[in-house]
Amino acid sequence: MPKLKELHQRYKDQGLVLIGVHSDPDAAKMEAAVKENALDFLIAQDGEKKLMKALQGDSFPDYYVIDRSGNVRFADLANAELERAVETLLKEKG
């Protein structure tokens, strides 16, 4: 979580919108994690794992980077690849 918070803080003014997806059916766990980690980005509840299935997610965490037009441009990224992907898309004209 600290890396995501840092990424969000660094790039939000450049257009990054970060959305976390909590796939545990227990919404109380999500709420506790948001408070405990002082998350300042949106967290969506996906207890039925519909989004994970649609994106063919196979691990935790999985990172997907979506461009300004709503197209998935990078999928199933490793932690080390995430910031580079964000930087690449932010450089593109919207």
C-alpha positions, 0 to 999 in steps of 0.5 A: 500500500505505501507504494500505491499511496506514493504513486498516487500522490506523485501523479494525481495532479498530472491526471492519474486516477487510482482505483483499488479493487477489494475482492474479499466478500467482507466489506468490513475488511476493506473499510478497515484497510482503508482506515488503517492505511489512510488511503486517499484513493477510491477503493471499489468492493468486488466481493463476487470477483466479477472484475477480477474474472473479467480482467483475468486476474490471477494473483494479488495484487494485480495491476492494470493501467487504463488509458484516458480513453478507457482502454486497458493498455498494460495488464498483470504488471509486476510492482516494478513495472507499474510506475513506468507504465503510468509515466508512459501513459501520462506523457501521451496527449489526452 
